[in-house]
Amino acid sequence: MNKDKQIRIFDRQAGQYEKKKEPESLRQWRQKLLQHASGHVLELAVGAGANFPFYPAGVQITATDFSAEMLKKATKAAEQYRTQVEFMLSDINELEFAEHSFDTIVSTLSFCSYKEPLKVLEKLRKWCKPSGEILLLEHGISSNMAFSVGQKILNPLLYRLIGCHHTRNMIDLVNQSGLKITKTESHWLGCIDLIWAKPPNASTLG
């Protein structure tokens, strides 16, 4: 799928993202993960701003998304929750930041949409400060064999309809990227992973 088509898909979904009521479990996982955010935060694919209620006070957020319609919804959410945010309309693959720019990097349910997720993770490794942390809440292939077969069958259709993959193994991808995983949690038959990770040189810090 080309990028312009994928952007149109997410533009059309922006209103749904803004209005939908998430399961309480998903809200709890966001809160559990984001309570660890600190300092200057980069949030990838901010969507309609579902994470904004859960950030600790005082963080400074740079939020990116390639969908202008999503950013409109996220701007309203930032105002509602009085969150300090700088928005950037850009595909993550086209963004460049200086090395070690961010104290925390956050992605929630965004890696399903990237064409080359490993390259994105390698960017995050470069952009995160050695003392920083990368916080991920992602969906992917189930650890339940029967359920995973269904995911593989439906994945091509779901990608065409909603622009995201359902068969990625995020823990494997994070390990391949060279990031150092410090903690994980798995939920919903292994379809949801919470991942706390650090740059590989974090252990060298005094």
N, CA, C and O of each residue as an XYZ file, in Angstrom:
824
protein
N       0.846     -1.186      0.000
C       0.000      0.000      0.000
C       0.891      1.248      0.000
O       1.827      1.351      0.792
N       0.586      2.198     -0.902
C       1.396      3.405     -0.915
C       1.002      4.331      0.237
O      -0.078      4.210      0.815
N       1.908      5.257      0.554
C       1.739      6.096      1.739
C       0.493      6.970      1.640
O      -0.235      7.117      2.622
N       0.236      7.553      0.466
C      -0.912      8.447      0.328
C      -2.221      7.722      0.613
O      -3.116      8.274      1.253
N      -2.331      6.490      0.141
C      -3.549      5.717      0.408
C      -3.675      5.416      1.896
O      -4.767      5.493      2.458
N      -2.566      5.074      2.527
C      -2.594      4.775      3.957
C      -2.997      6.018      4.760
O      -3.762      5.915      5.719
N      -2.488      7.181      4.372
C      -2.866      8.425      5.051
C      -4.359      8.674      4.909
O      -5.015      9.069      5.873
N      -4.906      8.448      3.713
C      -6.345      8.662      3.510
C      -7.165      7.743      4.415
O      -8.199      8.147      4.945
N      -6.697      6.503      4.588
C      -7.403      5.562      5.466
C      -7.458      6.104      6.887
O      -8.510      6.077      7.525
N      -6.317      6.601      7.388
C      -6.286      7.097      8.755
C      -7.008      8.441      8.892
O      -7.594      8.717      9.939
N      -6.974      9.268      7.863
C      -7.771     10.501      7.883
C      -9.249     10.175      8.067
O      -9.940     10.831      8.847
N      -9.734      9.163      7.351
C     -11.152      8.787      7.447
C     -11.500      8.234      8.830
O     -12.637      8.358      9.284
N     -10.514      7.623      9.498
C     -10.776      6.998     10.792
C     -10.631      7.961     11.971
O     -10.911      7.588     13.110
N     -10.197      9.190     11.711
C      -9.884     10.113     12.808
C     -11.076     10.358     13.719
O     -10.930     10.378     14.941
N     -12.245     10.542     13.140
C     -13.441     10.767     13.950
C     -13.772      9.580     14.832
O     -14.205      9.749     15.972
N     -13.572      8.378     14.309
C     -13.824      7.173     15.103
C     -12.837      7.069     16.263
O     -13.214      6.709     17.378
N     -11.577      7.386     15.992
C     -10.561      7.339     17.050
C     -10.921      8.300     18.187
O     -10.739      7.987     19.363
N     -11.433      9.470     17.812
C     -11.765     10.484     18.810
C     -12.944     10.047     19.678
O     -12.957     10.312     20.880
N     -13.919      9.392     19.088
C     -15.173      9.102     19.783
C     -15.216      7.744     20.466
O     -15.994      7.546     21.400
N     -14.382      6.796     20.008
C     -14.533      5.439     20.517
C     -14.130      5.342     21.990
O     -13.180      5.988     22.432
N     -14.855      4.542     22.723
C     -14.554      4.308     24.136
C     -13.725      3.037     24.232
O     -14.186      1.956     23.866
N     -12.513      3.170     24.722
C     -11.613      2.024     24.810
C     -11.997      1.116     25.967
O     -12.586      1.577     26.945
N     -11.671     -0.175     25.869
C     -11.838     -1.069     27.016
C     -11.043     -0.561     28.213
O      -9.965      0.009     28.047
N     -11.566     -0.762     29.399
C     -10.885     -0.287     30.595
C      -9.490     -0.893     30.726
O      -8.564     -0.242     31.209
N      -9.350     -2.146     30.292
C      -8.032     -2.786     30.384
C      -6.991     -2.036     29.563
O      -5.850     -1.883     29.999
N      -7.377     -1.567     28.373
C      -6.433     -0.838     27.524
C      -6.059      0.499     28.156
O      -4.902      0.915     28.087
N      -7.010      1.161     28.759
C      -6.720      2.417     29.451
C      -5.756      2.169     30.626
O      -4.851      2.968     30.870
N      -5.953      1.079     31.335
C      -5.064      0.745     32.454
C      -3.646      0.466     31.975
O      -2.676      0.842     32.632
N      -3.528     -0.200     30.817
C      -2.193     -0.485     30.287
C      -1.498      0.793     29.839
O      -0.294      0.950     30.038
N      -2.248      1.702     29.239
C      -1.665      3.001     28.878
C      -1.131      3.696     30.134
O      -0.011      4.206     30.151
N      -1.952      3.703     31.172
C      -1.555      4.375     32.408
C      -0.328      3.718     33.032
O       0.585      4.408     33.486
N      -0.306      2.399     33.055
C       0.829      1.670     33.640
C       2.126      2.004     32.904
O       3.172      2.183     33.528
N       2.052      2.086     31.597
C       3.236      2.350     30.784
C       3.676      3.806     30.895
O       4.852      4.097     31.111
N       2.714      4.716     30.743
C       3.052      6.129     30.599
C       3.416      6.806     31.906
O       3.965      7.907     31.891
N       3.128      6.180     33.026
C       3.567      6.762     34.291
C       5.093      6.822     34.386
O       5.637      7.533     35.230
N       5.780      6.074     33.518
C       7.243      6.066     33.500
C       7.824      7.141     32.582
O       9.040      7.329     32.543
N       6.962      7.850     31.842
C       7.454      8.898     30.951
C       7.976     10.079     31.750
O       7.431     10.427     32.797
N       9.044     10.693     31.241
C       9.609     11.850     31.928
C      10.352     12.725     30.931
O      10.736     12.277     29.851
N      10.549     13.989     31.315
C      11.357     14.899     30.516
C      10.746     15.216     29.169
O       9.538     15.421     29.051
N      11.595     15.253     28.152
C      11.161     15.532     26.779
C      10.748     14.211     26.133
O      11.565     13.304     25.975
N       9.475     14.114     25.762
C       8.893     12.865     25.253
C       8.627     12.994     23.756
O       8.083     14.001     23.305
N       9.006     11.988     22.998
C       8.585     11.851     21.603
C       7.503     10.795     21.542
O       7.729      9.651     21.939
N       6.319     11.166     21.046
C       5.264     10.170     20.839
C       5.039      9.976     19.347
O       4.733     10.926     18.626
N       5.192      8.750     18.895
C       4.973      8.404     17.495
C       3.492      8.183     17.240
O       2.775      7.672     18.099
N       3.035      8.575     16.043
C       1.663      8.280     15.612
C       0.665      8.567     16.727
O      -0.016      7.666     17.217
N       0.591      9.823     17.115
C      -0.205     10.223     18.275
C      -1.695      9.962     18.101
O      -2.431      9.878     19.084
N      -2.145      9.832     16.845
C      -3.563      9.576     16.618
C      -4.417     10.713     17.152
O      -4.108     11.884     16.931
N      -5.491     10.370     17.856
C      -6.408     11.379     18.393
C      -6.034     11.812     19.805
O      -6.809     12.503     20.466
N      -4.845     11.412     20.276
C      -4.382     11.854     21.591
C      -4.858     11.004     22.747
O      -5.060     11.519     23.846
N      -5.043      9.707     22.523
C      -5.566      8.826     23.575
C      -4.638      8.715     24.781
O      -5.084      8.360     25.872
N      -3.362      9.013     24.597
C      -2.418      8.897     25.717
C      -2.388     10.125     26.623
O      -1.897     10.044     27.748
N      -2.896     11.241     26.160
C      -2.709     12.500     26.889
C      -3.228     12.472     28.336
O      -2.614     13.103     29.196
N      -4.319     11.779     28.640
C      -4.775     11.771     30.047
C      -3.805     11.086     31.004
O      -3.925     11.253     32.218
N      -2.857     10.327     30.489
C      -2.054      9.452     31.341
C      -0.611      9.903     31.538
O       0.137      9.265     32.279
N      -0.206     10.996     30.886
C       1.163     11.472     31.066
C       1.323     12.151     32.418
O       0.412     12.848     32.865
N       2.459     11.965     33.079
C       2.722     12.694     34.328
C       2.796     14.197     34.069
O       3.115     14.632     32.963
N       2.503     14.967     35.083
C       2.600     16.418     34.966
C       4.046     16.821     34.681
O       4.989     16.214     35.189
N       4.196     17.845     33.869
C       5.513     18.423     33.642
C       6.266     17.886     32.440
O       7.302     18.444     32.078
N       5.777     16.805     31.796
C       6.489     16.319     30.610
C       6.248     17.272     29.443
O       5.211     17.931     29.366
N       7.208     17.333     28.553
C       7.113     18.136     27.336
C       7.073     17.164     26.162
O       8.013     16.394     25.961
N       5.993     17.195     25.388
C       5.754     16.165     24.374
C       5.926     16.722     22.967
O       5.382     17.777     22.641
N       6.677     16.016     22.141
C       6.678     16.214     20.698
C       5.889     15.063     20.107
O       6.294     13.906     20.219
N       4.759     15.375     19.475
C       3.845     14.338     18.987
C       3.787     14.374     17.468
O       3.579     15.431     16.874
N       3.973     13.218     16.841
C       3.996     13.146     15.386
C       2.853     12.290     14.867
O       2.374     11.385     15.550
N       2.429     12.589     13.655
C       1.482     11.731     12.938
C       1.488     12.152     11.484
O       1.707     13.322     11.170
N       1.244     11.190     10.584
C       1.209     11.552      9.160
C      -0.186     11.940      8.702
O      -0.371     12.308      7.542
N      -1.183     11.864      9.598
C      -2.560     12.203      9.277
C      -2.925     13.566      9.842
O      -2.931     13.753     11.058
N      -3.229     14.518      8.969
C      -3.623     15.853      9.422
C      -4.919     15.805     10.219
O      -5.092     16.571     11.167
N      -5.827     14.915      9.845
C      -7.098     14.810     10.561
C      -6.882     14.279     11.976
O      -7.542     14.722     12.916
N      -5.963     13.334     12.125
C      -5.651     12.831     13.467
C      -5.064     13.948     14.327
O      -5.407     14.069     15.503
N      -4.194     14.752     13.758
C      -3.575     15.822     14.536
C      -4.599     16.869     14.974
O      -4.454     17.466     16.041
N      -5.631     17.094     14.161
C      -6.693     18.010     14.580
C      -7.370     17.493     15.850
O      -7.630     18.255     16.782
N      -7.652     16.188     15.874
C      -8.285     15.592     17.057
C      -7.333     15.619     18.252
O      -7.748     15.884     19.380
N      -6.062     15.344     17.998
C      -5.073     15.336     19.081
C      -4.881     16.728     19.672
O      -4.663     16.867     20.875
N      -4.961     17.753     18.839
C      -4.830     19.123     19.327
C      -5.957     19.451     20.305
O      -5.726     20.082     21.336
N      -7.173     19.024     19.979
C      -8.301     19.229     20.894
C      -8.086     18.479     22.205
O      -8.389     19.001     23.278
N      -7.562     17.255     22.120
C      -7.303     16.467     23.332
C      -6.241     17.118     24.202
O      -6.356     17.117     25.428
N      -5.205     17.675     23.576
C      -4.154     18.339     24.339
C      -4.708     19.537     25.098
O      -4.326     19.784     26.242
N      -5.607     20.279     24.463
C      -6.239     21.416     25.134
C      -7.116     20.937     26.295
O      -7.124     21.538     27.369
N      -7.848     19.852     26.062
C      -8.740     19.326     27.099
C      -7.974     18.899     28.345
O      -8.408     19.163     29.467
N      -6.823     18.233     28.146
C      -6.055     17.703     29.277
C      -4.899     18.603     29.689
O      -4.081     18.233     30.530
N      -4.839     19.799     29.084
C      -3.816     20.788     29.432
C      -2.415     20.184     29.355
O      -1.588     20.332     30.254
N      -2.195     19.502     28.244
C      -0.914     18.840     28.007
C      -0.044     19.722     27.118
O      -0.523     20.269     26.124
N       1.223     19.862     27.467
C       2.152     20.669     26.684
C       2.682     19.842     25.516
O       3.474     18.920     25.711
N       2.240     20.177     24.296
C       2.559     19.356     23.124
C       2.973     20.234     21.946
O       2.351     21.260     21.670
N       4.020     19.819     21.266
C       4.377     20.358     19.955
C       4.034     19.290     18.924
O       4.533     18.168     19.004
N       3.190     19.630     17.963
C       2.745     18.659     16.964
C       3.568     18.778     15.686
O       3.950     19.872     15.268
N       3.831     17.616     15.074
C       4.565     17.572     13.817
C       3.817     16.664     12.841
O       3.605     15.484     13.118
N       3.419     17.226     11.696
C       2.743     16.456     10.658
C       3.809     15.840      9.761
O       4.377     16.517      8.904
N       4.077     14.557      9.964
C       5.132     13.904      9.187
C       5.048     12.389      9.335
O       4.640     11.872     10.375
N       5.439     11.698      8.283
C       5.677     10.267      8.341
C       6.946     10.040      9.160
O       7.946     10.729      8.958
N       6.912      9.092     10.065
C       8.067      8.838     10.926
C       9.315      8.488     10.105
O      10.437      8.766     10.527
N       9.113      7.883      8.941
C      10.258      7.513      8.102
C      10.960      8.729      7.520
O      12.116      8.636      7.104
N      10.270      9.876      7.483
C      10.861     11.087      6.916
C      11.393     12.025      7.992
O      12.005     13.044      7.675
N      11.167     11.693      9.259
C      11.626     12.540     10.352
C      13.092     12.261     10.681
O      13.567     11.129     10.585
N      13.785     13.316     11.067
C      15.145     13.171     11.573
C      15.298     14.073     12.790
O      14.944     15.251     12.749
N      15.825     13.515     13.866
C      16.158     14.291     15.055
C      17.634     14.049     15.369
O      18.228     13.061     14.939
N      18.198     14.970     16.123
C      19.585     14.785     16.550
C      19.696     13.568     17.466
O      18.743     13.204     18.155
N      20.848     12.959     17.460
C      21.095     11.816     18.334
C      20.889     12.229     19.796
O      21.296     13.312     20.217
N      20.246     11.335     20.555
C      20.023     11.537     21.995
C      19.152     12.763     22.278
O      19.448     13.534     23.191
N      18.075     12.946     21.496
C      17.216     14.121     21.652
C      16.167     13.981     22.747
O      15.709     14.988     23.286
N      15.771     12.740     23.093
C      14.591     12.555     23.929
C      14.880     11.715     25.170
O      15.654     10.758     25.139
N      14.224     12.113     26.268
C      14.313     11.343     27.513
C      13.439     10.097     27.455
O      13.795      9.054     28.005
N      12.300     10.207     26.789
C      11.345      9.100     26.673
C      10.786      9.071     25.264
O      10.478     10.117     24.692
N      10.653      7.883     24.703
C       9.981      7.728     23.408
C       8.828      6.753     23.599
O       8.990      5.677     24.174
N       7.656      7.157     23.102
C       6.423      6.398     23.329
C       5.785      6.009     22.002
O       5.673      6.826     21.087
N       5.375      4.764     21.914
C       4.532      4.312     20.800
C       3.455      3.400     21.354
O       3.754      2.420     22.038
N       2.200      3.720     21.061
C       1.101      2.848     21.464
C       0.266      2.511     20.238
O      -0.375      3.381     19.650
N       0.284      1.248     19.865
C      -0.525      0.716     18.767
C      -0.209      1.409     17.438
O      -1.113      1.718     16.662
N       1.074      1.647     17.185
C       1.453      2.298     15.930
C       2.347      1.444     15.042
O       2.368      1.642     13.828
N       3.087      0.496     15.620
C       4.047     -0.255     14.811
C       3.381     -1.189     13.807
O       4.041     -1.692     12.898
N       2.092     -1.422     13.963
C       1.364     -2.240     12.990
C       1.296     -1.575     11.624
O       1.094     -2.250     10.615
N       1.463     -0.253     11.581
C       1.239      0.474     10.333
C       2.518      0.792      9.563
O       2.445      1.260      8.426
N       3.688      0.549     10.155
C       4.931      0.926      9.489
C       5.363     -0.134      8.481
O       5.288     -1.335      8.740
N       5.815      0.345      7.328
C       6.270     -0.572      6.278
C       7.530     -1.311      6.717
O       7.679     -2.504      6.451
N       8.437     -0.600      7.392
C       9.706     -1.184      7.838
C       9.875     -0.923      9.340
O      10.626     -0.027      9.726
N       9.191     -1.686     10.184
C       9.208     -1.411     11.623
C      10.595     -1.489     12.253
O      10.881     -0.760     13.202
N      11.456     -2.361     11.740
C      12.792     -2.484     12.312
C      13.590     -1.199     12.108
O      14.333     -0.786     12.998
N      13.446     -0.572     10.964
C      14.150      0.686     10.715
C      13.654      1.788     11.642
O      14.433      2.638     12.074
N      12.351      1.773     11.950
C      11.805      2.763     12.887
C      12.404      2.548     14.278
O      12.797      3.504     14.946
N      12.470      1.298     14.705
C      13.066      1.004     16.016
C      14.526      1.439     16.081
O      14.990      1.915     17.117
N      15.238      1.278     14.989
C      16.640      1.702     14.962
C      16.754      3.227     15.083
O      17.702      3.738     15.678
N      15.773      3.952     14.511
C      15.747      5.401     14.695
C      15.515      5.750     16.160
O      16.164      6.644     16.703
N      14.584      5.041     16.796
C      14.289      5.321     18.202
C      15.514      5.080     19.068
O      15.782      5.836     20.002
N      16.252      4.034     18.757
C      17.491      3.746     19.496
C      18.459      4.917     19.404
O      19.132      5.246     20.381
N      18.533      5.544     18.239
C      19.435      6.679     18.032
C      18.918      7.938     18.726
O      19.703      8.698     19.292
N      17.626      8.159     18.686
C      17.051      9.406     19.207
C      16.933      9.420     20.731
O      16.880     10.494     21.331
N      16.892      8.262     21.359
C      16.715      8.186     22.810
C      18.039      8.467     23.522
O      19.092      7.979     23.109
N      17.976      9.253     24.590
C      19.171      9.497     25.395
C      19.656      8.185     26.024
O      18.838      7.305     26.295
N      20.948      8.035     26.261
C      21.458      6.812     26.894
C      20.796      6.521     28.239
O      20.655      5.363     28.632
N      20.393      7.575     28.939
C      19.726      7.398     30.231
C      18.210      7.303     30.094
O      17.504      7.191     31.097
N      17.703      7.346     28.859
C      16.262      7.407     28.621
C      15.604      6.050     28.531
O      16.216      5.018     28.808
N      14.321      6.074     28.131
C      13.536      4.839     28.070
C      12.588      4.894     26.879
O      12.091      5.959     26.511
N      12.348      3.730     26.285
C      11.413      3.580     25.178
C      10.252      2.725     25.668
O      10.451      1.602     26.132
N       9.036      3.264     25.561
C       7.836      2.635     26.110
C       6.897      2.270     24.970
O       6.461      3.137     24.212
N       6.591      0.986     24.853
C       5.786      0.496     23.740
C       4.574     -0.282     24.241
O       4.687     -1.117     25.137
N       3.418      0.001     23.653
C       2.214     -0.811     23.839
C       1.737     -1.150     22.435
O       1.192     -0.295     21.736
N       1.940     -2.398     22.022
C       1.706     -2.757     20.625
C       0.908     -4.052     20.518
O       0.933     -4.902     21.409
N       0.193     -4.175     19.390
C      -0.520     -5.428     19.141
C       0.185     -6.197     18.030
O       0.890     -5.619     17.203
N      -0.022     -7.517     18.027
C       0.629     -8.335     17.018
C       0.145     -9.760     17.046
O      -0.985    -10.036     17.449
N       0.998    -10.665     16.616
C       0.618    -12.065     16.468
C       0.373    -12.709     17.834
O       1.151    -12.515     18.768
N      -0.692    -13.460     17.937
C      -1.066    -14.099     19.203
C      -0.139    -15.267     19.515
O       0.397    -15.910     18.613
N       0.039    -15.528     20.810
C       0.785    -16.715     21.245
C      -0.093    -17.962     21.207
O       0.396    -19.077     21.387
N      -1.410    -17.766     20.969
C      -2.337    -18.885     20.833
C      -2.331    -19.335     19.377
O      -2.671    -18.556     18.486
N      -1.946    -20.584     19.129
C      -1.748    -21.055     17.758
C      -3.010    -20.941     16.913
O      -2.954    -20.482     15.772
N      -4.155    -21.357     17.470
C      -5.403    -21.319     16.701
C      -5.775    -19.882     16.339
O      -6.169    -19.596     15.209
N      -5.644    -18.993     17.305
C      -5.996    -17.592     17.048
C      -5.035    -16.964     16.044
O      -5.445    -16.165     15.202
N      -3.765    -17.324     16.135
C      -2.770    -16.745     15.225
C      -3.015    -17.170     13.777
O      -2.722    -16.416     12.849
N      -3.552    -18.374     13.585
C      -3.880    -18.822     12.221
C      -4.933    -17.892     11.621
O      -4.829    -17.495     10.460
N      -5.947    -17.546     12.420
C      -6.964    -16.614     11.949
C      -6.389    -15.244     11.634
O      -6.779    -14.613     10.652
N      -5.464    -14.785     12.465
C      -4.825    -13.495     12.206
C      -4.091    -13.504     10.866
O      -4.172    -12.545     10.099
N      -3.380    -14.588     10.594
C      -2.621    -14.674      9.345
C      -3.547    -14.701      8.128
O      -3.231    -14.129      7.085
N      -4.677    -15.363      8.272
C      -5.632    -15.428      7.163
C      -6.251    -14.049      6.893
O      -6.400    -13.638      5.742
N      -6.608    -13.348      7.970
C      -7.309    -12.075      7.834
C      -6.376    -10.891      7.600
O      -6.825     -9.826      7.177
N      -5.091    -11.065      7.867
C      -4.174     -9.929      7.827
C      -4.184     -9.147      6.509
O      -4.238     -7.918      6.553
N      -4.135     -9.799      5.340
C      -4.137     -9.012      4.094
C      -5.389     -8.145      3.946
O      -5.302     -7.003      3.495
N      -6.546     -8.681      4.323
C      -7.787     -7.915      4.228
C      -7.787     -6.749      5.219
O      -8.156     -5.630      4.863
N      -7.377     -7.011      6.455
C      -7.377     -5.961      7.473
C      -6.407     -4.838      7.114
O      -6.677     -3.665      7.372
N      -5.278     -5.209      6.518
C      -4.324     -4.184      6.115
C      -4.917     -3.270      5.048
O      -4.727     -2.054      5.090
N      -5.635     -3.855      4.094
C      -6.255     -3.041      3.043
C      -7.362     -2.150      3.602
O      -7.549     -1.027      3.133
N      -8.098     -2.644      4.602
C      -9.240     -1.899      5.125
C      -8.849     -0.815      6.122
O      -9.352      0.306      6.047
N      -7.956     -1.140      7.056
C      -7.671     -0.202      8.142
C      -6.200      0.209      8.221
O      -5.820      0.994      9.090
N      -5.373     -0.320      7.315
C      -4.007      0.179      7.192
C      -3.013     -0.346      8.201
O      -1.949      0.247      8.378
N      -3.335     -1.469      8.884
C      -2.358     -1.993      9.840
C      -2.267     -3.512      9.770
O      -3.226     -4.202      9.423
N      -1.076     -4.009     10.112
C      -0.806     -5.441     10.140
C      -1.178     -6.013     11.506
O      -1.141     -5.306     12.513
N      -1.539     -7.302     11.534
C      -1.910     -7.973     12.777
C      -1.027     -9.182     13.082
O      -1.371     -9.988     13.946
N       0.093     -9.321     12.395
C       0.889    -10.540     12.538
C       2.345    -10.269     12.931
O       3.191    -11.152     12.792
N       2.643     -9.089     13.409
C       4.019     -8.788     13.771
C       4.331     -9.260     15.191
O       3.464     -9.273     16.065
N       5.583     -9.643     15.394
C       6.048    -10.056     16.720
C       6.937     -8.941     17.264
O       8.118     -8.849     16.928
N       6.347     -8.096     18.110
C       7.051     -6.894     18.538
C       8.266     -7.197     19.413
O       9.285     -6.514     19.315
N       8.164     -8.202     20.256
C       9.307     -8.506     21.122
C      10.501     -8.949     20.278
O      11.633     -8.543     20.539
N      10.248     -9.779     19.267
C      11.336    -10.174     18.363
C      11.934     -8.962     17.646
O      13.153     -8.846     17.521
N      11.064     -8.060     17.176
C      11.553     -6.881     16.460
C      12.398     -5.994     17.362
O      13.443     -5.498     16.942
N      11.953     -5.789     18.598
C      12.722     -4.952     19.521
C      14.086     -5.589     19.798
O      15.101     -4.893     19.837
N      14.108     -6.894     19.989
C      15.392     -7.583     20.204
C      16.302     -7.442     18.987
O      17.507     -7.238     19.136
N      15.741     -7.548     17.795
C      16.542     -7.419     16.575
C      17.113     -6.006     16.420
O      18.169     -5.829     15.813
N      16.425     -5.012     16.961
C      16.838     -3.616     16.786
C      18.064     -3.260     17.616
O      18.691     -2.227     17.381
N      18.409     -4.095     18.574
C      19.534     -3.803     19.443
C      19.154     -3.095     20.724
O      20.010     -2.853     21.575
N      17.873     -2.754     20.876
C      17.426     -2.168     22.137
C      17.476     -3.218     23.243
O      17.408     -4.419     22.981
N      17.595     -2.754     24.457
C      17.694     -3.635     25.618
C      16.350     -3.659     26.344
O      15.967     -2.674     26.976
N      15.641     -4.775     26.256
C      14.343     -4.898     26.924
C      14.573     -5.102     28.419
O      15.337     -5.975     28.831
N      13.894     -4.279     29.223
C      14.022     -4.398     30.678
C      12.796     -5.037     31.320
O      12.878     -5.560     32.431
N      11.653     -4.998     30.622
C      10.429     -5.566     31.192
C       9.408     -5.758     30.084
O       9.350     -4.958     29.150
N       8.602     -6.809     30.177
C       7.500     -7.006     29.237
C       6.279     -7.518     29.983
O       6.388     -8.133     31.044
N       5.115     -7.253     29.405
C       3.863     -7.868     29.825
C       3.100     -8.274     28.570
O       3.161     -7.587     27.550
N       2.386     -9.387     28.647
C       1.619     -9.876     27.510
C       0.165    -10.075     27.936
O      -0.106    -10.581     29.025
N      -0.777     -9.670     27.060
C      -2.201     -9.740     27.390
C      -3.002    -10.171     26.160
O      -2.495    -10.191     25.039
N      -4.267    -10.513     26.406
C      -5.204    -10.867     25.333
C      -4.626    -11.945     24.405
O      -4.444    -11.720     23.208
N      -4.345    -13.109     24.977
C      -3.785    -14.239     24.217
C      -2.468    -13.877     23.531
O      -2.147    -14.385     22.457
N      -1.728    -13.002     24.168
C      -0.447    -12.608     23.603
C      -0.545    -11.611     22.466
O       0.461    -11.315     21.821
N      -1.742    -11.081     22.202
C      -1.906    -10.120     21.105
C      -1.428     -8.720     21.479
O      -1.121     -7.913     20.602
N      -1.366     -8.432     22.773
C      -0.932     -7.120     23.248
C       0.342     -7.277     24.066
O       0.402     -8.080     24.997
N       1.352     -6.504     23.709
C       2.609     -6.488     24.465
C       2.879     -5.096     25.007
O       2.793     -4.108     24.278
N       3.205     -5.026     26.285
C       3.777     -3.822     26.882
C       5.274     -4.075     27.003
O       5.699     -5.094     27.547
N       6.067     -3.140     26.492
C       7.515     -3.325     26.452
C       8.203     -2.076     26.984
O       7.965     -0.965     26.512
N       9.066     -2.285     27.982
C       9.935     -1.232     28.491
C      11.339     -1.540     27.958
O      11.852     -2.639     28.173
N      11.956     -0.595     27.276
C      13.278     -0.851     26.687
C      14.182      0.370     26.860
O      13.721      1.491     27.074
N      15.478      0.109     26.760
C      16.480      1.167     26.871
C      17.498      1.030     25.747
O      17.637     -0.043     25.161
N      18.209      2.113     25.444
C      19.290      2.012     24.468
C      20.334      1.001     24.929
O      20.494      0.802     26.133
N      21.047      0.358     24.008
C      21.985     -0.708     24.401
C      23.140     -0.222     25.252
O      23.766     -1.019     25.951
N      23.439      1.085     25.208
C      24.562      1.603     25.988
C      24.143      2.104     27.357
O      24.951      2.700     28.068
N      22.877      1.871     27.745
C      22.398      2.394     29.025
C      23.185      1.819     30.206
O      23.394      2.513     31.201
N      23.621      0.570     30.107
C      24.303     -0.080     31.222
C      25.696      0.483     31.482
O      26.293      0.205     32.522
N      26.229      1.289     30.522
C      27.568      1.838     30.687
C      27.562      3.133     31.482
O      28.616      3.674     31.819
N      26.350      3.631     31.782
C      26.278      4.904     32.473
C      26.692      4.749     33.931
O      26.360      3.755     34.578
N      27.413      5.733     34.440
C      27.787      5.714     35.842
C      26.691      6.330     36.593
O      26.764      6.436     37.818
